[in-house]
Amino acid sequence: MSLTHFPAMLISETEGWSDIQRSHPQARSLLFGVVMPLSIIPPAMYAFAERVYPGAVFPLSMPAMTGGELLASGIVLFAVQLAMVSFMAMLIQRMAIGQDHDPGYDNAYTLAAIAPVPLWLSSLALLVPSLTVNLLIVAAAWLASAALIRHGVRPMLKVNDARKAHYIANLVTAAGVMAWFALMIIATALLSVLLGLSAMF
């Protein structure tokens, strides 16, 4: 899978997707080759923004975190992202099974790993110290992720019926939005516990 395929994958059910189908990636290879490397970007960029221009993008995070706090938050966010992709893969498979179609876990994991790529890459916008710019780019990333899901259901889950594929795509998109919001809540809660423990010692 190449990032150069993504523009076409946003608008087509064949371009780029057919290459992925032929290679039939396993969940384990996607975890180490795609999910883990890209999951490092958001915590790394957050740490960068907080150290280089604290408060510019995240005004509520003042006073700025210490290096140890940023490391702890990065580890928590990284781990939660990995867990969330696996959870989404299981959810996608269950949703497809609910429509009398089992695509297999590897295919479901492939879609779960591809869909959040725009969100991971959008964190590179933190190079720009502007909350407005970052919000606009994140909004565009959400739209791109929804487009990937919409065009990826039929080729990756092997759903031939257009109406059924559309229904599954809507379910996956809604679940994805809720899951990634839950990710932020979980990461914030875990970080609060860790920071509270560190303050005690």
C-alpha positions as CSV (number, residue, x, y, z in Angstrom):
1,M,0.0,0.0,0.0
2,S,1.3,3.4,-1.0
3,L,0.3,6.9,0.1
4,T,0.3,7.8,-3.6
5,H,-2.9,5.7,-4.0
6,F,-4.9,7.6,-1.5
7,P,-6.1,10.5,-3.7
8,A,-7.7,8.0,-6.1
9,M,-9.0,5.8,-3.3
10,L,-11.1,8.8,-2.0
11,I,-13.2,8.8,-5.1
12,S,-13.0,5.3,-6.5
13,E,-13.8,1.7,-5.5
14,T,-11.1,0.3,-7.8
15,E,-8.1,2.6,-8.0
16,G,-5.7,1.7,-5.3
17,W,-8.1,-0.7,-3.6
18,S,-7.5,-3.4,-6.3
19,D,-3.8,-3.3,-5.5
20,I,-4.5,-3.8,-1.8
21,Q,-6.9,-6.7,-2.6
22,R,-4.2,-8.4,-4.7
23,S,-1.6,-8.1,-2.0
24,H,-4.2,-9.3,0.7
25,P,-2.2,-7.8,3.6
26,Q,-2.4,-9.6,7.0
27,A,-3.5,-7.7,10.1
28,R,-0.1,-8.2,11.7
29,S,1.8,-6.7,8.7
30,L,-0.6,-3.7,8.7
31,L,-0.1,-3.3,12.4
32,F,3.7,-3.0,12.1
33,G,3.9,-1.5,8.6
34,V,1.0,1.1,8.7
35,V,-0.8,1.5,12.1
36,M,2.2,1.7,14.4
37,P,4.3,4.1,12.3
38,L,1.4,6.5,11.6
39,S,0.1,6.3,15.2
40,I,3.4,7.8,16.3
41,I,2.8,11.0,14.4
42,P,0.0,12.6,16.5
43,P,1.7,12.3,19.9
44,A,5.0,13.3,18.4
45,M,3.5,16.4,16.7
46,Y,1.6,17.3,19.9
47,A,4.8,17.1,21.9
48,F,6.5,19.3,19.2
49,A,3.7,21.9,19.3
50,E,3.7,22.0,23.1
51,R,7.5,22.4,23.3
52,V,8.0,24.9,20.4
53,Y,5.0,27.2,20.8
54,P,3.0,26.2,24.0
55,G,-0.5,27.5,24.0
56,A,-0.6,28.6,20.4
57,V,-2.7,25.6,19.2
58,F,-3.9,24.3,22.5
59,P,-4.6,27.4,24.7
60,L,-6.2,25.3,27.4
61,S,-3.0,23.3,27.9
62,M,-1.3,26.1,29.6
63,P,0.9,25.9,31.6
64,A,2.9,23.8,29.2
65,M,3.5,20.1,30.1
66,T,6.9,19.0,31.2
67,G,9.0,16.6,29.1
68,G,7.9,13.7,31.4
69,E,4.3,14.6,31.1
70,L,4.5,14.8,27.3
71,L,6.2,11.4,27.2
72,A,3.5,9.9,29.3
73,S,0.7,11.4,27.2
74,G,2.4,10.3,24.0
75,I,2.6,6.7,25.3
76,V,-1.0,6.7,26.3
77,L,-2.2,8.2,23.0
78,F,-0.1,5.7,21.0
79,A,-1.4,2.7,22.9
80,V,-5.0,3.8,22.7
81,Q,-4.8,4.3,18.9
82,L,-3.5,0.8,18.4
83,A,-6.3,-0.6,20.5
84,M,-8.8,1.5,18.7
85,V,-7.9,0.2,15.3
86,S,-8.2,-3.4,16.5
87,F,-11.5,-2.6,18.1
88,M,-12.8,-0.9,14.8
89,A,-11.7,-4.0,12.8
90,M,-13.7,-6.3,15.1
91,L,-16.7,-3.8,14.9
92,I,-16.5,-3.7,11.1
93,Q,-16.5,-7.5,10.9
94,R,-19.5,-7.7,13.2
95,M,-21.4,-5.1,11.2
96,A,-20.7,-7.0,8.0
97,I,-21.8,-10.3,9.6
98,G,-25.0,-8.5,10.7
99,Q,-25.7,-8.1,7.0
100,D,-25.1,-11.8,6.3
101,H,-21.6,-11.3,5.1
102,D,-18.3,-12.2,6.8
103,P,-15.3,-10.6,5.2
104,G,-12.8,-12.1,7.6
105,Y,-10.8,-10.3,10.2
106,D,-7.8,-9.4,7.9
107,N,-10.1,-7.6,5.4
108,A,-11.9,-5.8,8.2
109,Y,-8.6,-4.8,9.8
110,T,-7.3,-3.5,6.4
111,L,-10.3,-1.1,6.2
112,A,-9.9,-0.1,9.9
113,A,-6.2,0.7,9.3
114,I,-6.7,2.6,6.0
115,A,-9.7,4.8,7.1
116,P,-7.9,6.8,9.8
117,V,-4.8,7.6,7.7
118,P,-6.0,11.1,6.9
119,L,-6.6,11.8,10.6
120,W,-3.1,10.6,11.4
121,L,-1.5,12.7,8.7
122,S,-3.6,15.7,9.7
123,S,-1.6,16.0,12.9
124,L,1.3,17.3,10.7
125,A,-0.7,20.5,10.6
126,L,0.6,21.1,14.1
127,L,3.7,22.4,12.4
128,V,1.6,25.6,11.9
129,P,0.9,27.4,15.2
130,S,-2.7,28.2,14.4
131,L,-5.8,26.7,16.0
132,T,-7.9,27.7,13.0
133,V,-5.7,26.1,10.4
134,N,-5.5,22.9,12.5
135,L,-9.3,22.7,12.9
136,L,-9.9,23.2,9.2
137,I,-7.4,20.4,8.3
138,V,-8.8,18.0,10.9
139,A,-12.3,18.7,9.4
140,A,-11.0,17.9,5.9
141,A,-9.3,14.7,7.3
142,W,-12.7,13.6,8.8
143,L,-14.3,14.0,5.4
144,A,-11.4,12.1,3.7
145,S,-11.7,9.2,6.2
146,A,-15.5,9.0,5.6
147,A,-14.8,8.9,1.8
148,L,-12.3,6.1,2.3
149,I,-14.8,4.1,4.3
150,R,-17.5,4.8,1.7
151,H,-15.3,3.6,-1.2
152,G,-13.6,0.8,0.7
153,V,-16.5,-1.2,1.9
154,R,-17.3,-2.9,-1.4
155,P,-13.7,-3.9,-2.4
156,M,-12.3,-4.7,1.0
157,L,-15.3,-6.4,2.6
158,K,-16.3,-7.9,-0.7
159,V,-19.9,-6.6,-0.5
160,N,-21.4,-6.8,-4.0
161,D,-24.8,-5.3,-3.2
162,A,-24.6,-1.5,-3.5
163,R,-27.4,-0.8,-1.1
164,K,-26.0,-3.1,1.5
165,A,-22.5,-1.7,1.1
166,H,-23.9,1.9,1.5
167,Y,-25.6,0.8,4.7
168,I,-22.5,-0.8,6.1
169,A,-20.4,2.2,5.2
170,N,-22.8,4.5,7.1
171,L,-22.7,2.2,10.2
172,V,-18.9,2.1,10.1
173,T,-18.6,5.8,9.6
174,A,-20.9,6.6,12.6
175,A,-19.1,4.0,14.7
176,G,-15.7,5.4,13.7
177,V,-16.6,8.9,14.7
178,M,-17.9,7.7,18.1
179,A,-14.9,5.4,18.6
180,W,-12.3,8.1,17.9
181,F,-14.1,10.6,20.2
182,A,-14.1,7.8,22.8
183,L,-10.3,7.5,22.1
184,M,-9.8,11.1,23.1
185,I,-11.9,10.7,26.3
186,I,-10.1,7.5,27.3
187,A,-6.6,9.0,26.5
188,T,-7.5,12.1,28.6
189,A,-8.8,10.0,31.5
190,L,-5.7,7.8,31.5
191,L,-3.4,10.8,31.3
192,S,-5.2,12.4,34.2
193,V,-4.6,9.3,36.3
194,L,-1.0,9.1,35.3
195,L,-0.3,12.8,36.0
196,G,-2.2,12.5,39.3
197,L,0.0,9.6,40.3
198,S,3.2,11.4,39.3
199,A,2.2,14.5,41.3
200,M,1.8,12.2,44.4
201,F,5.4,10.9,44.1
